[in-house]
Amino acid sequence: MTSLRERAQRDGTPLIDDDGGAHVRVTFVWLTESENETPPRLRGDFNFWRAGIELTKSEPQTYTYCDEFPRDAYIEYGFFHEYDIDERAADPHNPRITWNGFDSVNHYVSLPDYRAPDLTRRGAGVARGAISEHWLEAPFTGDTHRKLYLYHPPTDEAVPLVIVWDGGDYLRRGTLNIIVDNLIAQGRIRPVALALLDSEARARYLEYMQSETTIEGAIRAVLPFAAQHLNLIDAAEQPGIHGVLGSSMGGLMALYTALRQPTIFGRVLCQSGAFWPDPAMFGSMLITQLIRHLPAPSIRVWQDCGTLEWLIDGNRWMRDLLLERGYDLTYREYHGGHNHIMWRDNTWRGLETLYPPLT
């Protein structure tokens, strides 16, 4: 019988046992060089990246953690020697890594039925929208000079604008321009332009925590600047035609932006919004009070979240509140965690819902 150690060395890690059911068994494995070596702890999407999981000694010098996941899940994880100082240990038998967006890389595993959408890869013969890069001075918190990328769709007609918070990440890691190119070419959405704005790393929390200053910057600086370089529909003629997209804190800010300026930004794509799972904190958030106590504006909302996220409960509460208050909401969950791969894989769904092709 093949040992776990032999399987890990032969097949790589984590080990996947698939009996054809709705879930597959995943075994994370750490091999030590001696019996005296202490294995690291494990963190990942499956425990919300909280306190490290202590591995179980399953065989000599072989430590494991087993769990079951939906067969289409995408999972990121890491090993850590010291939780307090966040010292990572690379999984020597899993070469699959991805940047975590902050300070390091995560290992990942894709289960048998996971597939990245074809839309994330440029289709043959698809017309390319142009990307222009700018430095914009705007009334934002912290450094007021920001990198702004404009996506010019391959059309001469006037189009809606979608402002994208953390836009550089959506462009580089989310391949958003490629996704939009493909959607337009396939006739699955009407052409849209994008204003992809970077946040200021040191002030990101303040900028996206329901900030009036950020909204002012969008209206007074981003929108007029984009209108100088793009052929945009005038929101005065088509109220609420423009959209706003963001994930995590950016998702919170996307919804807040539309609540505060619905006649301009009437379409929201909120991914893994930072709606805290603590009921007391959720209830006290300004955005919650706006939704509870003001009439629902005529905005359309796409909201999605991964079932392996610590924010899933907060997003379900926000979903229920929006529906209770009569908002036009489309909500979706997927089997993944809090990362740009999952946001990339699902952005197209929100764009199709909010900007269907013109008939």
N, C-alpha and C positions, 0 to 999 in steps of 0.2 A: 504493500500500500504506500502511495506517495505521501510523504510528510508535508506539513504546511511549509516548512522551510524550503523543501525541494520545489514545491509549487511556486512559491514566491520568487525563487531564483530563476525558475524556468519561464514562468508566465508573466512575471511582473506583478505589481501590487496596485490597488487592492485586489484581492481574489474575488471573483464573481461566480456565484453558483445559481444557475438559472434552470428551473424546472418547468418553465413555460407558463407559470401563473402570473397573476397581476403584479406581484412583487418579486424582486430578486434579492438574494442574500449577498451582502457585501462584507468581506472580512479585511479589515485594515491590519497590516502585519509589520512588526518591527523585529529585525534580527540583531542580536547582540553578538559581540566577538568573544565574550566570556560570560560565565555564570555570575560573575561579580559586577558586571556592568548594569547600571540602572537605565531602563528604557525611558524615553520621553513620554510626555502626555500628548493626548490627541484632542484637537479642536477642529470644528468645521461647521458647515451649514446645518448639520444634523443636531448639534447642541447649541445653535445660535452663537457660536464662537465664544462661549462663556468658559467657566472654569474647566481646565483640561480633564479629559477622561483618562483614568488610570487603566493602562493596558493589563490584560490577564495573561499570565504565563500559561501557554497551551502545550508547549513542548519544550525540551531543553533549548535555551537561548532563543526562544521564539515567543513573542508577546503579541496578543491580538485584541481587537474589538470587533464584534459582529453586530450587524443591524440589517433590517430589511427596508427596501425603498421601492417606490413605484418604478416600473421598468422603463419609463421614459425620463427618469430624473437625470439632472446634471448636478454634480456635487463637487464643491471645493473644500479642501481641508489642509491642515498643517500639523506637524509635530513640533512640540515645544519642550525644551529641557527645563526652563525656569519660567513659570507663568508670569511672575511678577516683573521680569525684565523682558518678557516677550522674545526670548532667545529661540530662534527656530533651528530645527534640524531637518535637512533635506531627506526626503524619502528616496533612498538610493535605488529602489526598484520601480520607481514611477517617474519617467522623464517628462511627463506632461505637466507643464507649469504655466501659470498666467499671472500677470501683474495684478496686485490687489488694489491698486489705485492710491495707496498711501505710502508704504515704506518697504514693501517686500513682495514676494511672489507666493501664490498658493499652488498646491498640487490640485489636480482635478481628475475626476473620473466620469465618463459618460456611460450610462447604462444602455442595455441592448436596443431599446426603442427610441432613444434620444436621437434627434436629427436637427442639425442647424438648418434653418430655412434656406432654400435656394436663393431667396431674395437678398441674402447677405453677400452673395457673390455676383459680380457684374455679369449680366447676360450678354451673349454674343450679339453684336450689332445694336446694342442699346445706346441711344443718344445720351451723352453725358451733360449734366448740368455743370456749369463752371463754379469754381470756388475762388473767391477773392478774400484776401487777408488784410485786416485793418487794425489800427490802434484807435480806440475811441475814448474820448474824455467825456465822462458822464458823472452825475451826482450819485455815486455809490459809496457805501461804507468802505473805509480803508483807502487803498490805492485807487484813485479815480480814473487812471488810465488802464483800459482793459483791451485784451485781444478779442477781436470780433471777426468771425468768419461769416461771409455771406454766400449762400448757395443760390445761384441763378438758374432756375429751371430751363430746360431746352424748349422754350416757347416764347413767342412775342406777346401773348395775351396778358392782360392784367391778372394778377394772382393774389391769393391770400398769403399772409406772412405767418410763419410759426416761429416764435421766439423760443430758443432752447437754452435753458439754464444748464450750466456745466457743459457748454456747447463743444468745447475742445474734446472732451471725453466722448461725447456722442459722435463726433466726427472721426476721431482716431480709433477708438475702441468699439464704438457702436456702428461704424460704417454707414451712418445715417444717409449720407449723400448717395451711396450705392443703392441702398434700399429704396429711396425716393425715386432715383432714376429708373429702377426696375418697375416700381409700382406705376409710374407715369407711362412707361413704354408699354406695359401690359393693359393699360386702360383701367386699372383698379382703383386709382384715385384721380381727382382733378389735379392739375399742376399746382404746386405750392412752392413758395420761396422759404428759405430758412435764414434766421439770424442766430448764429450759434455763438453765445457769449460765454467767455471764461469767467469763473468766479475768482475772487481774491482769496487765496488759500487761508490766510490768517484771519479773514473776516467772513468766511463762508457761512458759518452758523448764524451770524448776525444778519447777513444779507438775505438769507432764505428763511429766517424765523419770522414770517408774516411781517415783512418789512415794507413800510410805506416809502422809504427811501429807494428801495429797489424798484418798486412800481413807478416812482417818479422818474428814475433813470430809464426805464423801458419806454415810457411815454415821451419824455422830453428829449431823449438822446437816441436810443436805439431805433425806435420807429421812424423818426424823421430822417436819420442817417440812412436807414435801409431804403426809405422811399426815394432818396436821391440817387441810389444805385440800382434799384430794382423797379420793375413796373408793377406796382401794388394796387390792389383794389382799395378805394377810399372807404374806411369804416363809417364815415358819415353817410355814405350812400347805401352801404350794406352793413348795418350795425352787427357787431359780434362776429364779423367774418374772419378775424385773425385768431390765431391759436397760441397756446403756450404749453411747453413740454418740459418735464423734469422728472428726476428720480430721487428717491430718499428725501433729503431736505429740499432738493429742487422740485420734487413732486408735491410736497407741502406748499411750496411757494407758487407752483403753477396753479393749484386750485385757489389759493388766496388771491393771486393776481386777477383771476377771472371773477371772483366774488366782488372785488373792489372796483373793477373796470369792465363790467360785462358787455357794455356797448362797443368796446374795442376788442377785447379778448373773450370771445364767446364759446371757444372750444378748448377743452383741457385734456391733456394726456398726462395722467398722474401715475407714475410707476413707483411702486413700493414707497408710497408717501410716508413721511416721518410722523405718523399719527401714533403717539405713544400708547403702548398696550396697558399702561396703568390707568384704570378708569378715572381716578381722581384727577390725574394730570390731563387726560384726554378731555374731560368735561370742562376743565378750566381754560383750555386753549382758546385764544381769540377767534380762530377760525370756526371752532365749534359753536361759540356764542352767535356768530354771524349767521350760521346755518340754522340754528334753532330759533332765532328770534326775528329774523328779517324774512320778508317774502322771497321765495325762490326766484332768482333772476332767470332769464331765458338763455341759459348756457347748456352746452352738451358736454358731458364728462365721460371720458374713458378712464377706468381705474383698474390696474392689475397689481398682483402681488404673488410672491412665491410661498408655497406652503411650508418651506424650510426656513422661513425668515422669522426673526424675533418680532417683526412688525405685522405679522399676519393677523393677530387679534385686533390690533388698532385699525388696520385696514378694513376688517370685517365690520367693526363698529362704525367706522366712517361710512361704509357702504350702506349699512342699515339706516343711519341717520339721514343720508342723502335721499334714500328711497322714501323714508317716512315723511320727509319734507317736500316730496314731489319733484325732485330733480330728474332731469333726463340723463340717466346713468346707464352705462354698460360696464359690467364688472366681470373680471376673469381672474382665475387662479391657475398657476402652473407648478410643476414639481421641480422647484429649484430654490436657490438662496438669493442673497442680497448682493448681486454683482452685475457687471456690465454685460456679461455674456447673456444672462437671462433678459436683461432690458433690451439688448440688441435683438434677441430672438423674438420679442413680442411687440416691438414698436410698430411694426407694419400693421398689426391688427387694429391698433388705435387709430392710425392714419386712415385705414380703410373705412373705419366706422365714422370718423369725424369729417373726412373729406372725400366722400364717394364721388365717382365721376359724374359730370354734368350730363343730364339727359337731353 
